Amino acid sequence: MRILYLDLDSLRPDHLGCYGYHRNTSPNIDEIAKEGVTFTNYYCTDAPCLPSRSALMSGRFGIHNGIVGHGGTAADMRREGPSRDFNDKLVHESLPGSLRQLGYKTATISTFAERHSAWTFNAGFNEVLNVGAKGHESAEKVLPVALKWLEDNRDTEDWFLHLNFWDPHTPYRTPEDYGQPFAGDPMPEWLTEEVFEKHKQKVGQHSIDHMNELAVSHYFRWPRHAKPIEQFNDLRLIIDNYDCAIRYMDDHVGQVIRKLEELGVMDDTAILISADHGENMGELGIYSEHGTADRGTCQIPMIIRWPNGLQGKVDEGLHYHLDLAPTLADLLGGANAPSWDGKSYAGSITNGAQTGRDYLVFSQCAHVCQRSVRFDDWLYIRTYHDGHHGFPKEMLFNLKDDPYEQNNLAEERRDLCKEAVYLLNEWHDEMMSTMEHDVDPLWTVMKEGGPFHAKEFKN
């Protein structure tokens, strides 16, 4: 069987039609969702880009593999040390490496490894195709490489292709001649003038104030971002550009799907659609950035169209993105690798079983240092370094009533904060007791001067 993994950078699920978005951003992705299972509470364990993909491909939390940031010691995967064999564990225990053990040809079309000097990301791939723009390429640069690879491998029965599109990653650089497909569409209802005025008062990375600085210092290179956000109606510039990038990318995803149909292999191809992280669009007063351990940054889409799997099914269970490796192993008759932290959710795909976790813990150490607990309807965020945002030590949000994280209930609901801290400590105890090291890389980031991008912002 063939497996296509569409890794769509910075894609938040609630800006897709199949997740209920009011704009027509994703017609091709939506069609795939009709033929598969859509996961609505799917989170990356470690954000943003480098920690997230390192966790996904290694199958291990950042606290275990050592990568939780974008610079310093905590941006390199931990060495195995004296126990290292002739080959390291990634040869067989990385996500692509495990598939190679099952006879799969594995390939990645991505510039990610070069962008972040994340060479361990390439472990386990037979082929690495790098178009050379370090994540600054738009979909039209990636698509021809993907279509050629599919043509060249039309007669290969068992392959896994990781295909990475970057368009929703800040800045949203859709070619100008694509136009403004959402210029007449209403913005998300929750973004009111009252919310806008409140957010204008915030100072910090990727606040409206900071976005206006970036428009002058950096984003002028991309015409869609050159205008500062001064009035409420200007805010639609950010929303429209992000949605435009999704629609542009979706058009290219559609061409990949049509190529599979043209080659006659669509029925035998599993299609997985996900992301490395989301993108804050006003959550915590932050726009066009993925710099916190919150729902906006850490919740990601996952859509799985599996041959002979369920169709049109929605799974609301709590899952991590690193659960993918054991899930694929389960579906393909393989075995779990000893180092994996994930848990299979294959039953959700094949028979609708409830495979979700009781709670999740996820982290961010590139822009801030935070760990968060997602349980029931609640999100608890504990801040160790605020990234010059002024965040309090504890934040608590009811995601059912307040999905965009505008009302911090930490002072009102001390009982729930205590419950969350208990869950966080349980997770931390398990993590520290199941690794060879005694150093938590979050504290490595703190002792090396704080999050990489916070140092950049301060300077």
Buried (B, 14 or more C-beta within 10 A) or exposed (E): BBBBBBBBBBBBBBBBBBBEBEBBBBBBBBBBBEBBBBBBBBBBBBBBBBBBBBBBBBBBBBBBBBBBBBBBBBBBBBEEEEEEEEEBBBBBBBBBBBBBBBEBBBBBBBBBBBBBEBEBBBBBBBBBBBBEBBBEBBBBBBBEBBBEBBEEBEEEEBBBBBBBBBBBBBBBBBEEEBEBBBEEBEBBEEBEEEBBEEBBEBEBBBBBBBBBEBBEEEBEEBEBBEEBBEEBEBBBBBBBBBBBBBBBBBBBBBBBBEBBEEBEBBEEBBBBBBBBBBBBBBBBBBBBBBBBBBBBBBBBBBBBBBBEBBEEBEBEBBBBBBBBBBBBBBBBEBEBBEBBBBBBBBBBBBEEEEBBBEBBBBBBBBBBBBBBBBBEEBBBBBBBBBBBBEBEEBBBBBBEEBBBBBEBBBEEBEEBBEBBBEBBEEBBEBBBEEBEEEBBBBEBBBEBEBBBBBBEBEE
